[in-house]
Amino acid sequence: MVMTEAQLEAMRARLQQLLTETTAEISEIDEQVRSFGASEQDSSYGVDNHIGDQADVVYEQERLLSVRDRLADRKALIEQAIAKMDRGEYGYCENCKRPIPPDRLEALPFARYCIECQADMDRRQGGGWR
């Protein structure tokens, strides 16, 4: 089933909102990582840090950077979905070219593949957002 103009405009608004939220989350994580670096630098003067404390900071930075990478991937997919709308290609599977079911787009508005193609790719590649 192909989406109506009204459905497309509602989905565009939703994608724009997701893009705004995702961009804000990335900025927040960037600030947290910067503040870890600054607080680590400040604490290096004076009292010796326990190695466990340093390991905790490194672990948290790595965790945040991992989350940031996932958000950056999500942001790219959202931007691609908006660009597909602009070209009139939104809502079609990039693999088989059939329409992606509206329920799938409602659940994952930046989906690139129909459920069948995504399941096939997941079996071969191990999953992820596509």
N, CA, C and O of each residue as an XYZ file, in Angstrom:
520
protein
N       0.845     -1.185      0.000
C       0.000      0.000      0.000
C       0.889      1.246      0.000
O       1.789      1.359      0.833
N       0.655      2.156     -0.897
C       1.401      3.405     -1.001
C       0.763      4.424     -0.057
O      -0.457      4.455      0.101
N       1.588      5.246      0.560
C       1.105      6.241      1.523
C       0.448      7.418      0.807
O       0.854      7.798     -0.291
N      -0.570      7.988      1.445
C      -1.222      9.179      0.911
C      -0.347     10.396      1.200
O       0.600     10.317      1.983
N      -0.668     11.516      0.566
C       0.078     12.766      0.823
C      -0.001     13.163      2.291
O       0.990     13.593      2.882
N      -1.187     13.014      2.875
C      -1.358     13.373      4.287
C      -0.496     12.477      5.176
O       0.121     12.956      6.127
N      -0.451     11.180      4.870
C       0.386     10.260      5.641
C       1.860     10.606      5.481
O       2.620     10.568      6.449
N       2.260     10.942      4.263
C       3.654     11.318      4.015
C       4.033     12.575      4.787
O       5.114     12.642      5.371
N       3.156     13.564      4.792
C       3.455     14.800      5.523
C       3.525     14.558      7.026
O       4.362     15.141      7.714
N       2.645     13.699      7.533
C       2.700     13.356      8.959
C       4.006     12.615      9.273
O       4.621     12.843     10.315
N       4.417     11.738      8.376
C       5.656     10.991      8.585
C       6.863     11.917      8.476
O       7.835     11.760      9.214
N       6.806     12.880      7.558
C       7.900     13.861      7.437
C       8.047     14.642      8.750
O       9.162     14.846      9.230
N       6.932     15.073      9.321
C       6.975     15.807     10.584
C       7.569     14.928     11.690
O       8.350     15.395     12.519
N       7.189     13.667     11.685
C       7.730     12.743     12.691
C       9.235     12.544     12.495
O       9.993     12.540     13.465
N       9.664     12.380     11.244
C      11.094     12.222     10.960
C      11.869     13.481     11.359
O      12.963     13.386     11.916
N      11.310     14.647     11.080
C      11.969     15.898     11.472
C      12.109     15.978     12.996
O      13.137     16.417     13.511
N      11.067     15.551     13.706
C      11.113     15.556     15.172
C      12.173     14.574     15.667
O      12.938     14.896     16.576
N      12.224     13.378     15.074
C      13.246     12.399     15.444
C      14.648     12.930     15.161
O      15.575     12.702     15.938
N      14.795     13.637     14.046
C      16.090     14.210     13.694
C      16.513     15.252     14.732
O      17.664     15.269     15.169
N      15.592     16.103     15.117
C      15.874     17.121     16.124
C      16.260     16.474     17.452
O      17.239     16.880     18.078
N      15.501     15.474     17.883
C      15.777     14.794     19.146
C      17.122     14.069     19.101
O      17.898     14.132     20.055
N      17.395     13.383     17.996
C      18.636     12.627     17.866
C      19.840     13.561     17.845
O      20.861     13.272     18.469
N      19.725     14.673     17.135
C      20.802     15.657     17.084
C      21.071     16.219     18.479
O      22.226     16.407     18.862
N      20.010     16.485     19.236
C      20.162     16.986     20.607
C      20.831     15.946     21.505
O      21.675     16.291     22.332
N      20.458     14.675     21.345
C      21.080     13.613     22.140
C      22.570     13.489     21.828
O      23.381     13.288     22.732
N      22.929     13.608     20.557
C      24.340     13.547     20.166
C      25.104     14.711     20.796
O      26.201     14.523     21.321
N      24.532     15.900     20.745
C      25.180     17.076     21.341
C      25.357     16.904     22.845
O      26.387     17.281     23.403
N      24.355     16.336     23.490
C      24.431     16.112     24.935
C      25.551     15.123     25.273
O      26.304     15.330     26.224
N      25.652     14.068     24.501
C      26.717     13.084     24.736
C      28.084     13.719     24.474
O      29.026     13.506     25.238
N      28.192     14.496     23.397
C      29.456     15.177     23.117
C      29.871     16.049     24.303
O      31.044     16.079     24.674
N      28.917     16.747     24.890
C      29.213     17.605     26.042
C      29.640     16.773     27.246
O      30.560     17.156     27.969
N      28.984     15.646     27.465
C      29.354     14.779     28.584
C      30.776     14.243     28.410
O      31.549     14.194     29.367
N      31.112     13.846     27.190
C      32.463     13.328     26.939
C      33.493     14.435     27.158
O      34.543     14.203     27.756
N      33.187     15.644     26.669
C      34.098     16.781     26.889
C      34.264     17.068     28.372
O      35.372     17.340     28.833
N      33.164     17.008     29.127
C      33.244     17.307     30.558
C      34.043     16.237     31.291
O      34.724     16.550     32.268
N      33.979     14.986     30.849
C      34.827     13.946     31.438
C      36.291     14.294     31.232
O      37.096     14.176     32.156
N      36.634     14.717     30.039
C      38.012     15.086     29.749
C      38.468     16.250     30.599
O      39.591     16.250     31.103
N      37.608     17.245     30.765
C      37.957     18.425     31.556
C      38.081     18.066     33.034
O      39.020     18.503     33.699
N      37.147     17.278     33.551
C      37.211     16.922     34.973
C      38.397     16.008     35.247
O      38.995     16.068     36.321
N      38.734     15.173     34.289
C      39.899     14.299     34.437
C      41.174     15.145     34.469
O      42.090     14.872     35.244
N      41.223     16.162     33.630
C      42.386     17.050     33.594
C      42.488     17.840     34.896
O      43.579     17.991     35.447
N      41.363     18.342     35.386
C      41.353     19.102     36.640
C      41.799     18.242     37.815
O      42.520     18.713     38.694
N      41.371     16.979     37.832
C      41.697     16.127     38.970
C      43.115     15.586     38.901
O      43.598     15.002     39.872
N      43.789     15.768     37.777
C      45.161     15.253     37.676
C      46.144     16.120     38.456
O      47.285     15.713     38.675
N      45.718     17.302     38.877
C      46.568     18.167     39.698
C      46.263     17.898     41.157
O      45.099     17.937     41.555
N      47.272     17.627     41.960
C      47.055     17.440     43.388
C      46.955     15.986     43.766
O      47.919     15.234     43.621
N      45.779     15.575     44.258
C      45.585     14.245     44.821
C      45.702     13.180     43.731
O      45.193     13.340     42.622
N      46.393     12.084     44.080
C      46.510     10.965     43.149
C      45.158     10.289     42.988
O      44.428     10.089     43.959
N      44.839      9.943     41.756
C      43.612      9.203     41.474
C      43.876      7.720     41.637
O      44.958      7.226     41.318
N      42.884      7.027     42.133
C      42.960      5.580     42.227
C      42.756      5.001     40.831
O      41.943      5.513     40.061
N      43.471      3.960     40.505
C      43.392      3.378     39.163
C      41.964      2.924     38.832
O      41.544      2.957     37.675
N      41.228      2.500     39.863
C      39.839      2.097     39.651
C      38.969      3.263     39.217
O      38.069      3.098     38.393
N      39.235      4.446     39.770
C      38.487      5.638     39.377
C      38.747      5.975     37.912
O      37.829      6.314     37.166
N      40.002      5.875     37.521
C      40.356      6.162     36.129
C      39.706      5.156     35.192
O      39.245      5.522     34.111
N      39.668      3.901     35.594
C      39.041      2.863     34.771
C      37.551      3.138     34.615
O      36.986      2.927     33.542
N      36.913      3.610     35.686
C      35.487      3.949     35.614
C      35.241      5.066     34.602
O      34.288      5.009     33.826
N      36.097      6.070     34.615
C      35.963      7.199     33.688
C      36.142      6.723     32.250
O      35.366      7.090     31.367
N      37.159      5.911     32.020
C      37.417      5.399     30.669
C      36.244      4.544     30.201
O      35.806      4.661     29.057
N      35.734      3.683     31.085
C      34.591      2.838     30.738
C      33.389      3.702     30.355
O      32.732      3.449     29.344
N      33.108      4.713     31.161
C      31.949      5.583     30.891
C      32.126      6.345     29.583
O      31.168      6.491     28.824
N      33.327      6.830     29.307
C      33.580      7.516     28.040
C      33.351      6.573     26.863
O      32.730      6.955     25.871
N      33.846      5.356     26.969
C      33.668      4.382     25.894
C      32.200      4.036     25.702
O      31.735      3.894     24.571
N      31.471      3.902     26.804
C      30.039      3.618     26.716
C      29.312      4.760     26.016
O      28.482      4.533     25.135
N      29.630      5.982     26.415
C      28.990      7.140     25.791
C      29.327      7.234     24.305
O      28.462      7.552     23.490
N      30.570      6.960     23.957
C      30.968      7.019     22.549
C      30.279      5.929     21.735
O      29.964      6.138     20.563
N      30.046      4.785     22.337
C      29.320      3.712     21.659
C      27.868      4.128     21.402
O      27.335      3.921     20.312
N      27.245      4.711     22.414
C      25.871      5.213     22.257
C      25.845      6.305     21.192
O      24.930      6.353     20.369
N      26.844      7.177     21.207
C      26.916      8.259     20.229
C      27.017      7.703     18.800
O      26.379      8.220     17.883
N      27.811      6.662     18.621
C      27.936      6.043     17.297
C      26.593      5.508     16.812
O      26.239      5.678     15.645
N      25.843      4.861     17.707
C      24.515      4.347     17.335
C      23.579      5.501     16.969
O      22.816      5.405     16.008
N      23.640      6.582     17.734
C      22.797      7.746     17.442
C      23.197      8.395     16.113
O      22.335      8.838     15.354
N      24.490      8.449     15.837
C      24.947      9.017     14.564
C      24.452      8.168     13.394
O      24.064      8.703     12.356
N      24.467      6.840     13.561
C      23.924      5.958     12.523
C      22.429      6.227     12.328
O      21.937      6.309     11.202
N      21.729      6.360     13.440
C      20.284      6.631     13.382
C      20.019      7.971     12.694
O      19.110      8.084     11.872
N      20.813      8.977     13.035
C      20.652     10.296     12.420
C      20.829     10.208     10.902
O      20.059     10.805     10.149
N      21.836      9.470     10.459
C      22.074      9.315      9.023
C      20.889      8.632      8.344
O      20.497      9.018      7.243
N      20.321      7.621      8.995
C      19.160      6.935      8.414
C      17.949      7.861      8.333
O      17.203      7.822      7.354
N      17.751      8.683      9.344
C      16.642      9.637      9.334
C      16.835     10.644      8.201
O      15.893     10.950      7.470
N      18.055     11.156      8.059
C      18.345     12.111      6.979
C      18.133     11.459      5.611
O      17.626     12.099      4.689
N      18.518     10.196      5.479
C      18.300      9.476      4.217
C      16.810      9.320      3.926
O      16.376      9.467      2.783
N      16.028      9.021      4.968
C      14.581      8.863      4.793
C      13.949     10.177      4.331
O      13.085     10.173      3.454
N      14.369     11.290      4.910
C      13.843     12.602      4.496
C      14.239     12.890      3.056
O      13.426     13.391      2.279
N      15.476     12.581      2.691
C      15.918     12.789      1.304
C      15.121     11.907      0.346
O      14.807     12.333     -0.765
N      14.790     10.683      0.762
C      13.974      9.799     -0.078
C      12.580     10.388     -0.279
O      11.994     10.262     -1.354
N      12.058     11.028      0.756
C      10.757     11.694      0.622
C      10.844     12.783     -0.437
O       9.961     12.919     -1.285
N      11.921     13.555     -0.374
C      12.102     14.651     -1.335
C      12.163     14.131     -2.768
O      11.727     14.812     -3.696
N      12.703     12.924     -2.950
C      12.821     12.325     -4.290
C      11.610     11.488     -4.675
O      11.540     10.982     -5.795
N      10.654     11.335     -3.760
C       9.475     10.512     -4.024
C       9.747      9.020     -3.921
O       9.023      8.217     -4.509
N      10.782      8.641     -3.181
C      11.168      7.232     -3.061
C      10.891      6.663     -1.671
O      11.204      5.502     -1.406
N      10.318      7.452     -0.797
C      10.105      7.003      0.583
C       9.045      5.913      0.634
O       8.045      5.956     -0.082
N       9.291      4.931      1.502
C       8.298      3.887      1.728
C       8.463      2.672      0.837
O       7.615      1.780      0.844
N       9.541      2.624      0.070
C       9.789      1.483     -0.802
C      11.072      0.784     -0.356
O      12.060      1.433     -0.013
N      11.041     -0.539     -0.366
C      12.193     -1.345      0.031
C      13.349     -1.093     -0.940
O      13.170     -1.125     -2.158
N      14.521     -0.846     -0.388
C      15.697     -0.600     -1.223
C      16.186     -1.874     -1.905
O      16.978     -1.810     -2.845
N      15.722     -3.019     -1.440
C      16.166     -4.284     -2.023
C      15.191     -4.785     -3.094
O      15.570     -4.961     -4.252
N      13.944     -5.012     -2.701
C      12.974     -5.609     -3.637
C      12.095     -4.579     -4.333
O      11.365     -4.917     -5.265
N      12.156     -3.327     -3.889
C      11.423     -2.193     -4.468
C       9.914     -2.219     -4.206
O       9.188     -1.372     -4.726
N       9.433     -3.174     -3.410
C       8.012     -3.206     -3.057
C       7.752     -2.184     -1.947
O       8.675     -1.795     -1.231
N       6.488     -1.747     -1.805
C       6.171     -0.827     -0.707
C       6.418     -1.480      0.654
O       6.124     -2.657      0.861
N       6.960     -0.692      1.566
C       7.149     -1.146      2.948
C       5.800     -0.970      3.645
O       5.190      0.093      3.528
N       5.321     -1.983      4.365
C       4.015     -1.869      5.028
C       3.971     -0.658      5.977
O       4.931     -0.390      6.699
N       2.844      0.065      5.963
C       2.701      1.244      6.826
C       2.949      0.950      8.308
O       3.482      1.801      9.022
N       2.572     -0.240      8.778
C       2.808     -0.591     10.183
C       4.303     -0.599     10.494
O       4.722     -0.178     11.572
N       5.104     -1.080      9.543
C       6.561     -1.103      9.746
C       7.099      0.323      9.775
O       7.934      0.657     10.616
N       6.625      1.160      8.864
C       7.082      2.553      8.842
C       6.622      3.315     10.074
O       7.304      4.228     10.540
N       5.475      2.940     10.593
C       4.994      3.574     11.822
C       5.918      3.216     12.986
O       6.232      4.062     13.822
N       6.347      1.959     13.030
C       7.233      1.504     14.100
C       8.663      1.997     13.907
O       9.347      2.316     14.879
N       9.116      2.061     12.665
C      10.492      2.442     12.350
C      10.463      3.326     11.092
O      10.680      2.839      9.982
N      10.195      4.622     11.272
C       9.965      5.495     10.124
C      11.145      5.635      9.173
O      10.979      6.106      8.048
N      12.330      5.234      9.607
C      13.501      5.328      8.733
C      13.909      3.955      8.196
O      15.049      3.757      7.774
N      12.960      3.005      8.217
C      13.235      1.662      7.692
C      13.595      1.747      6.214
O      12.951      2.460      5.445
N      14.623      1.017      5.835
C      15.070      1.005      4.439
C      14.565     -0.215      3.685
O      14.538     -0.223      2.454
N      14.166     -1.248      4.423
C      13.793     -2.515      3.802
C      12.457     -3.008      4.350
O      12.075     -2.687      5.475
N      11.758     -3.789      3.540
C      10.543     -4.457      4.006
C      10.948     -5.512      5.032
O      12.130     -5.825      5.180
N       9.979     -6.044      5.724
C      10.253     -7.003      6.793
C      10.980     -8.237      6.261
O      11.926     -8.716      6.885
N      10.543     -8.752      5.115
C      11.151     -9.966      4.571
C      12.620     -9.734      4.193
O      13.482    -10.543      4.537
N      12.903     -8.653      3.497
C      14.291     -8.360      3.099
C      15.152     -8.070      4.313
O      16.312     -8.480      4.359
N      14.600     -7.360      5.308
C      15.356     -7.063      6.523
C      15.683     -8.348      7.275
O      16.804     -8.525      7.752
N      14.703     -9.244      7.380
C      14.948    -10.515      8.076
C      16.032    -11.313      7.362
O      16.888    -11.913      8.010
N      16.001    -11.324      6.034
C      17.020    -12.028      5.271
C      18.401    -11.411      5.517
O      19.381    -12.130      5.714
N      18.470    -10.094      5.503
C      19.750     -9.411      5.750
C      20.244     -9.658      7.172
O      21.440     -9.852      7.390
N      19.333     -9.652      8.137
C      19.716     -9.899      9.532
C      20.311    -11.288      9.695
O      21.291    -11.475     10.417
N      19.713    -12.259      9.020
C      20.244    -13.619      9.112
C      21.670    -13.681      8.546
O      22.522    -14.398      9.071
N      21.916    -12.939      7.492
C      23.237    -12.966      6.856
C      24.267    -12.062      7.530
O      25.456    -12.379      7.541
N      23.810    -10.922      8.100
C      24.754     -9.921      8.610
C      24.750     -9.759     10.120
O      25.687     -9.180     10.670
N      23.762    -10.233     10.788
C      23.762    -10.096     12.243
C      22.923     -8.963     12.790
O      23.013     -8.694     13.988
N      22.111     -8.278     11.996
C      21.165     -7.294     12.520
C      21.605     -5.860     12.416
O      22.619     -5.548     11.792
N      20.819     -4.971     13.044
C      21.077     -3.532     13.037
C      19.931     -2.763     12.402
O      18.994     -3.361     11.875
N      20.004     -1.436     12.451
C      18.989     -0.579     11.828
C      19.254     -0.472     10.355
O      20.373     -0.166      9.944
N      18.234     -0.720      9.542
C      18.407     -0.567      8.093
C      17.123     -0.142      7.463
O      17.064      0.040      6.247
